[in-house]
């Protein structure tokens, strides 16, 4: 996809690459974030997506048939069940990528983070790897559904351990990760 629209991608590894399962969290600027993270993260992983994406033409069909977990953010009980199911899969060796902003920002800078990503990492007992995507807003214009040639950068940051953390620590972990990404 990236090559087809003449977008180059550069991956920058900061710190020690993760060797086991992890929760990757990335900022969400545009529709290119999914192919960009798929190309940049050097291991298989699941995506966590909003449950309503299932009903989107083509996108829903693709997500249903790929490595994707769905979360119903409108129903707190079902959202917690989804996070627990995701944590179980991560404990069993799979990694997962989430966009803690909950949707695309369409701009530089970060929106408010939701805590679910960090609850999942704490429940699974695995590190959080911040992933910072830079340059998407200059390459893709979502309003007119157009892309232009250019470069995007994907920075894989130092993993942040969660050992010894409890669910109540999710807010502090969220703040720590956001500070790294900013």
SULZIJO-V219114 format. One record per helix or strand of 2 or more residues. SS is the DSSP state (H for helix, E for strand). FROM is the first residue (numbers start at 1). TO is the last residue. If there is no record, write none. Layout:
ss/from/to
SS/FROM/TO
SS/FROM/TO
//
This chain:
ss/from/to
E/7/13
E/23/26
H/33/40
E/46/50
H/51/55
H/59/64
E/68/71
H/76/91
E/96/98
H/116/124
E/128/134
H/136/139
E/140/141
E/146/147
E/150/156
H/167/181
//
